[in-house]
Structure formats: structure tokens, C-alpha cells
């Protein structure tokens, strides 16, 4: 017997401690196999299916471990065998039970990576989406084993897209989207743009398609920024229009192409994509609405034909609904909001969303996140002649508190 064989036998006799992280993962896999949640597609052996024999062997090893026969210290040969069985089972799990594969995120801490990207950027973007607040209330996306149409992962053309966390405050819906790319050329990108094709068009449009069943929404450009080699992340936002989200929502995301871009080397250079991959990525997942952390105020205060009817303050944004009497309908009204300390709250979007029977209009203004309690809304008429300061005149100044 050679020296190599002797050393191998000595190793097989030795006690080896299984690291806790591996031990925890083994226990998780044991549980799924023993409960019959995992079925591997294997051939028969001796009148019994290999999957049944393997499951029995793993369950027996698990029982021995729980009874203290092995504990976290196992003989090298036994631990290697168990790890081999788990790896073999893992192969079956990923193919026979896609729901379990979807539990494995591309990145462990997507929100942490988003904050890191923001902070390390040469010109950090203003945190209008309040990553910290959204991360606090976001929930992991749950795949449904019995519904093939519900999936938080999509793969095509060597690119995998995964939705890992989702948060809906009733007005806005956010979800984390990660991409893993295998193409070496695309790995050189600083960010990826998700594209969409519309019927009859051969040229893709910027942004994927987001459709929330039962709710009219618009979304921002779907951009994913580089987090590590071959991995890109983004926080995607869908805003409800003309009404809030339902209690239970089904979100559909369709991507028809992915475009790779680099940050310009020189200031002033245009950002031009250098590679586009056509494909078909479809994601469909559930999103429950959580309004428990929202604050609502209904001031009902009128000034010069403008009424602040409702204000909703959520952990990620604010939304103000105003009634505008007929005298101001179809005018170029501009809304400015400041908190009690005089700090301006950025208006992200706003405008008339519907007409009323008396000839007036309902305006809806979406603003960035603010934790203040006191606010004032200034309304300007851009169609009017400038005042002595050269600015459009203020037609209403309405204070309110949350």
C-alpha cells in the first residue's frame, strides 16, 4: 500500500468538524428531502427508485446526527459521503423543484449593494427612493411550487434575472432585480439597460414592460448597475396611477432585450451601448400591499379655488391629492411643497388625472420621501404674467400637518 493510500485511510478515520454554515444548509436540505418536498428524477435500482434509496439514506444519517451519533463532528468518509449525497440531491433539487432554486439569490444583500453603489458613485444620485426605509419593510418574494406561471427567476441567452425582495405601500411598488451574465464581453459593462419590443417594431425601446393586474401603473427606466463581476442590481419602481394598489397584487415583468453600457471615460461623452442581446425574460410574482406604516391626512383646506383633499405619507414617498376648481382647470399649475423647516420636498411627478362634473380637475402630486410633520403647498400659475420678482404668481399657499 502506497503512502498516498495510507494518508487517505488516516484522513477517513479522523474527526472533522463541519462548519456551521454547511451544517445549517445540510439540515435545510435534509428537512426538504425527508418531508418529501424534493423529488429527484432518477432511474430505478433493484426494484426501487434511486431517489427513494437516496432519501432513506439521508434521513437515516440525519436521525443519527440528531441522536448524537455524529453531531457536528463526523468521520471524514461519512462527512464526505453526506456532502456528496447532498450535492447529488442538490442537482436534483435545482431541476426537479425550481421553487427551491429560486430561494437562492444572486446576491445575499441586494439593498446593501444598492447603497454601496450609490455611495461610491462619483456623483451619487439623490436617494429619492429611500433605500433604507424600503429595505426595512420589503419582504422576500415567494415562489409557488404548484403554479408554474408564478416565478421570480427568468433565464435566457446566458443571462439570469431574479426578483428577490418586494415592497408595496399601496401607492408605490418596489422590487429588487438582479442579473447574472455569463458573456465575457457583457461583464465589462458598468450597467445594463432592460429593453422591450412592441408589436410591429424591430427596434427595441428602453425599459421592460411592467404590468400589475388590476392597477394602472407607470415605471421608471429599468437600469441595473454593476455590483460585482458579472452581477448587476437595481431597485425597480412601479407607481400606481389614478388609484392605489389592491391588497394582493400579481406583478408581470417582460424583458425583450438587455443592452450593455459603459460609463464614458471623458466627461461630456455620450453613454453608448456596445452590445445588445435579444431574448425573452418573463417574471411573475405576488406582492402584498402593506399600509400599516402609512400616515394619512385629509386637511380639506381651500384657498382661492384650490383644496388639499388628501395627503398620504409612506416610508418611501408622499402623495398629495388636490381638487382644482373650474377657474383653474386646464391651466399650467405648478405645485411646490416645503416642510416646516423650509426644506423643499422634491416633486417627482404630478398633474391632472381626472376631470370632475363641475368642470374642475383632480391633481395628483408624487413627492420624494420626507419624515416631517408640517408642510405647506404653494401653487403657481405659469400662464399668468410674472409678478414684480419675475416669477409666476402664487395663487394658493396652503399649510397642513400630518
N, C-alpha and C positions, 0 to 999 in steps of 0.2 A: 504494500500500500504506500503510495507516494505521500510526500509531505503535505501537498495540497489537500488530498483526501482526509488526512488526519486532522488538519486545521478545520476543515469543513465539519467533521463529526464533532470536534470540540465546540464549535460555534452552535451546533444543533443542540448540544446538551446545556448550553449556557442560558441563564435567565436574562431576558431582555425586557426592559420597561417600554410599554407602548406609550408614546406621547399622548397627553390628554386630548389634544385636538383630534388626533387619529382615533383615539378610544371613543370620543363622543360621536364621531362620524360613523364608526363601526356600529355603535349602539343604534344610531338612527337607521342604518341600513338593515341591521338585524330585525328591528321592530317592523319595518315595512315588509320584509320577506316573511317573517313568522306570522304576521297578520294576514298574509295573502294579498297584500296590496300590490305586490310586484310579481309579475309573471314573466319568465324568460322564454323566448321562443327557441327551444332546443329539441333535439331528436330524442327518441326513446332509447333506453338502455336496459336490457334484461327484463323486458316487460313493463318497466316503469319509466316514466319520462325523466330525463336528466334534471329537468328543473325541479321535480319533486324530490329527487335524491339530494340535490344540492341544498334545497331549502331545509330538508330534515337535518342534514349535517350541520348547517349553520345554526339552526335552532338548538341542537344538542350542545354545540360549542358555547352558545350564548348562555344556556342553562348552567353549564359547568362553570362559566365565568362568574355568573351571578351567585352561585353557591360557594364561591371562594376557591374552586379547584385551580383556577388560573389567576384570577384577579387581573390587575393591570400588568402583572409580571407573567410572561409566558415563555415557554421554551422557544428557541429560535425557529425550530422546524414548525411548531404549531402556529406561532405568530405569522410566519411566512405563508403557511397554508391558508390561514384565515384571511390574510390580506389578499392572497391570490383569489380565494373564493369571492371576497367582496369586490375585487376588481372585475372578476368574471361576471358577478351579479351586476356590477355597475354597468358593464357593457349591455347586459340585457335590460337593465332599468332604463337606460337612456333611449333605447329603441322601442321597448315594449310598453313603457309608461312615460310618454312625453311630458306629462304633468310634472313628474319629478325633475326632469331635465330643466324645466322652466323655473324651478326653485333655485337654480344655481345662477346667480347674477354675473354679468360680465365684470362688474366692479362691486366690491363689497360696500363701499360708501360712496354712492353716486353724488349725494349732496356735498359731501366733503370735497370731492374732486371739483365740483362746480364752483365752490367757494375758493378753492385754491387757484383755479384757472382765472377767476375774476380778480383775485388779489395780486396775482403775478403778472397780469397783463400790463404792457407798457402804459396803456391808457385805460384803466379799469372802467367798465361800464357801471353806470349808476344802478344800484341794487333796487330796481323798481319792482321786482317780483318777490322781494323779501325771502331769500333762500332759507334763512334761519327759521322763520315762522312756518313756512310751508313744510320744511323738513320735520319740524316738531309734530305736526298733525298728519302728515302723509302716512298712508298705510300700504303694506306690501300688496302687490297685485296677486290675486289668487287665480290660478288656472283651474278649470273644471275638467276632471278626467272623463266625464261622460258626455261632454259637449265638445265635439271636435272643432266647432266654429269659434269657441272661446279659446284664444291663445294670446299670450303676451310675448311670444317669440316668433320671428319670421326669418327664414334663411333663403337666400338665392344668390347666385353668382359669387359665391365665396364671401358673402357679407351677411352677418347675423345682426338683426335688430332685436332689442329686448326692452320691454317696459317693466320696470321693477317696482316703482312706487307711484301712487296716485293720490291726489287730494282734490276734493270739490267742496267749495264753501257755499254752494248754492248759486253763486253768480259767475265764478271763475272755476275752471277745471285745469289742474296742472298734472303732468305726468313726466317722470324721468325717462328719457330714451337714450339707450347706449347702442353703439355699433362696434362690432369687431370685424376688421377686414384682414383678409389673407394676402391680397395682392401687394407685392413689394413696392410697386410704384405709388399706389394709393396710400400706403403707410407713410409716405413723405409729406402728405397733406397736413396743413395746420388746422383745417376744419373741413367739414363735409356739408354740402347742401343737399337736402332731400328734394326731389323733383316729382312732378306729376304730369301725366299726359291726359289731355282732354280729347274727347271723341272727335275724330276728323283731323286732328293736328299731329303733325310728325315731329314738331319741336316741343320739348318739354317746358313746363312752366315751373317757376321757383316755388317750392313748398309742397309738402304732401297734402293729401286730402283728409280732413278730419270731419267725421260725421257722428253726431251724438243723437241716438234715436229719440225722437220726441222733442228735441230742442234745437232752435236755430242758433248756430254759432259761427263765429269767425275766429281765425287763429293767426298767430304770428308766423313769420318765416321759420321753417324748421331747419335750424342750424345746429350742428354738433361740433364741439371743439375738442381738440386733442387732449386726452388725459394721460395717456402713456402710449408706448409703441403699439400701433395697430388698434387702439381703443379710443373712441370718441363719445362724448356725452353732451346732453342738452336737457334743459327743462322746458317742456313744451306747454303752451298755454292756449286754452280754448275759452273764449268769452261768450257768454250767453247774450243773445240779442232779443230785446222785446219780451223778456220774461226769464225766470230763473230755471235752473236745472231741476229735474224730478228727484224724488228721494233715491230711486235706484236708476242708474244710467248704464247704457251699453255704448261703449266708445269704439268706433271703427276708424282705423288709420290705414290708408292705402298709399304706398310709395311706388312710383314707376321708374325711378332712376335715382342714382346717387352721384353727385358731382364733387370731385376733389379740388381743393383750392389751397394756395399758399399765401401767407402774409407777404405783401410786397417788400422787397429788400430796401427800396428807397422810398422816402416819404413823398407822397403825391402820386405814386404809381397806382394804376388801377388794379384791383384784385381780379385776376383772370383765372378761371378754372383750367386745369391742364388735362383732366381725364374725366369722362362720364361713363358710368356703367348702367345700362338698361337692365331692368329686372322687374320682379313682381313681389313686393313685400306687403302682406296683409296682416294687420294686428286687430284683434277684437277682444276687449276686456271689460269687466264690470267696474263701475265707480259709484260708490255710495256717497250721497251728499251729507255733510256734517255741518250743521248751522249752529251747533252748541256754543261756539266761540265767537259768534257774530254779535254785534250791537246794533240796534235799530232805533232811530229817532224819527218822529213824524212832527216836525215843527209846525207845518201849516201856516207859516208866516208869509204874508203878502206885502209886497211893496211895488207900487207902480205897475201892477198887472202881472207881476212875477211871483209865483208861490213855490216855496221849497216844500214839497209834499213828503218826501221820504229820503232818509239817509241810512245806508247800510255800511257799517264798518266791519271788515273781516280781518283775519290775521294776515291777509296778503294784499288787500286793496280797500278802496272805498267806492261807493257808487251813490250818486245823488240824482233824484228824480224831481224835475221841476215842471210845473204847469205854467204855460205862457199864454196869456190872453190874446184874442184875435188881433189886437192892435200891434202886437209884436210878432205875429205869425209870419213865417217866410222872410224874416229879417236875418241879417248876418250877425247873430248874437254870439258873443264870446263870454265864457264863464271863467272866472279866476277865483281860486279858493285859497285862503290862508288860515293857518291855525291861530290860536290865541296869542302866540308869541310873535306873530307876524311872518312866520315862515311859510313860503308858498308851497302848496302841495301840487305836485306835477299832475296836470291833466293828460291822461293817456289817449283818450278818445271822447267824443261827445257830439251830440246833435239831436235833431228832432227825430223821434222814432215812430210817432203816430199823430194823426190829426184828431181833434175832438169835434163833437157835434155842433158846438157853439162857435166853431171857426178857429179855436185855439190849437195849441200843439203841446205835446208832451216831449220834454227834453230828458235825455239820459246822459249823465257825465260820469265817466270812469276815471278814477284817480289812483295814484300810487298809494302805497301803504302809509298810514300815519297813526300814531298812538295817542294823539292829542284828544282832548275832550271838548274844546271850544273852537269854533270855526266861523268864518264869515265868507259869504258868497258875493262876489262883485259881478255884475252883469253889464257888459258894454255893447253898444250898438255900433258896429263898424260901418253901417250905411250912413250914419249921421255925420254932420260936419264936425271936425275936431274942435275941442274946447280950447281955451286960452293957452293950455300947456302943450297943445299939438296932438293930444291923444283923443281917441273916440270917447264920447261922454258916457258917464256911468248912469245907467237907468235904474239900477237897483243895488242896494247894499244890505244884505240880509244876514244877521248873526244867528247862530243856533248852537245848541250844546247836545252832546251825546248822553 
